[in-house]
Amino acid sequence: QVQLVESGGGLVQAGGSLRLSCATSGPTFSSYAMGWFRQAPGKGREFVAAIMWSTGFTYYADSVKGRFTISSDNAKNTVYLQMNSLKPEDTAVYYCATKRPGSRWSDRQPTSYDYWGQGTQVTVSS
């Protein structure tokens, strides 16, 4: 059973920083990449960033490029999202997810991910 547990969310002022963690357990070896998504109230789930386990290749949504950094610790089976220069529009529930085996690396749709964490709330005050 694959399990993903996010942590590190909270309330921060605009311009501040937070670091999210996503600890994975279970047979995640079949997944070649991980992603972070977010969902604000009344909106759909939005791609944020992705990282490939073996190479460390990453890519980001334009809205967070230059402010957020995704990284991984393969020994700990953990993925991180460092968020700097936070803005009120970054307020959302943040989710990590495992990339579906066989899906295209560049596919940012939530349907290309199969296992999801429970989410962690990030609130940025103005």
N, C-alpha and C positions, 0 to 999 in steps of 0.2 A: 504494500500500500504506500503510494507516494504521499508525502506530507510536506507542505510548505508553511512556514510560520514567519510572518513579517513582524518586525518590531522597530521602534525608533521614532514613531510618529509623535506629534504633539502640537502645541501652540507656540508660534514664534512670530516676532514682529517682522514686518517687511524689511528686506535687506539682510535678514538673519540666515542661519544655516541649520540644516538637520541632516543626519545620516541614517538612512533606513537599512535594515538588514533583512535578509530572507534566508532562513536556515532550511535546508532540504534534507529529507530522509526517505529511505525506501529506495526502490529500484529506479532511480532517476538516470542511470547510466545510458538508457536508450534515448535520452533527450540530449541533443547536441548544443542546445543554447537555452538561455533564460531571458525573460523580458520583464520589464516593469510597465504597468499600466496605471491609469488613474481614472477616477470617475467622480465628477462633481454632481451635486444635487440637480436632478432634472436633465442630466446630460448622459450621453453614451460613454462607454468605456474607451478611453483614449490611449493610444500607444505613447510611451515615454522614451524607453531605451531598451536595447538588447545587447547581449554579450554571448560570444561563442566560447564554450568551455575550453576547447583544446587550443585555440589560437589567441584568445583574448580580443578578437575583432569585435568592434562595437559600432553602433550607430544610434542616432538620436532623432527625436522629433525636433523640428525647427524651433518650436516654442521653448525648448529647454537647452538647446545647443549652446555651449559656452558657459552654462551655469550649473548643469548637472553632470555628474560623472558616474558611470556604472563600472563596477569592478567585481572581481570574484576571487575567492580563496578556495581553490580546488581541493586542498587538503581538508578543509572544513565543510566542503559542499555548501558554501554560503556565498550569496551574491549581495552586493551593497549598492546603494544609490546615495551618493553624496550630493546634497542639494544646497547650493549657495545662491546668494542674491535673490532670495525668495520674494515672490510677489503675491499679492492677494489672490490673483487669478490661478495660482498654484494650489489653492485650497481644494482638497479632494480626498477621497479614500484611495490609497495607493495599494496596488496588488502586484505580487510577483507571480510568474507563471512559467511553466516548462514548455519549451518549443515542441510542437508535435513532430515525431519522427517522420521524415519524408517531406515535410513542408519546406517551402522555399525560405531561405535565410532572409530575404528582403521583404517577405510578406508581413505586414504590420497588423493584419486583422486579428482580433481576438480569437477567431475560429482557427487560426494556425497554432494556437497554444492549447494544451490539453489539461494540465493540472494547475490549480489556482490556490493561493493562500486565502486567508480570511479577510485580509485587508488591514491597513493601519491608517488612522485619520491624521491628516496633516492640515492644520489651520494656520493661515498667515493673516495676521491683522495689519491693518493700514495705519 
